[in-house]
Amino acid sequence: MIRHTVAFRLRHPAGSAQEQDFLRAALALADIPGVQRFEQLRQTSPKNEFTFGFSMEFADQAAYDGYNEHPVHVAFVADRWAGEVEDFLELDYEPIG
């Protein structure tokens, strides 16, 4: 199992229509084959400057690779993520043991 997470900050003002539109558009990622347990998260701690997070799981590396190469993911990154995300941190984990 691979858990893919990304913490990010948008260029849009907090609570704006643009922010909500971005988050709504990102829900399409949950429908990509292989994606499990997709979540959109809001930061509650002042310990970092990221305001949102996405988390999802994949059964294996093949499912994760399929997600990365899927046209919906590629288009979302090019059309939305690249222009609307100010900063981000991506973390991909596998369970130990």
Buried (B, 14 or more C-beta within 10 A) or exposed (E): EBBBBBBBBBEBEEEEEEBEEBBEBBEEBBEBEBBEEBEBBEBEEEEEEBBBBBBBBBEEEEBBEBBEEBEEBEEBEEEBBEEBBEEBEEEEEEEEE
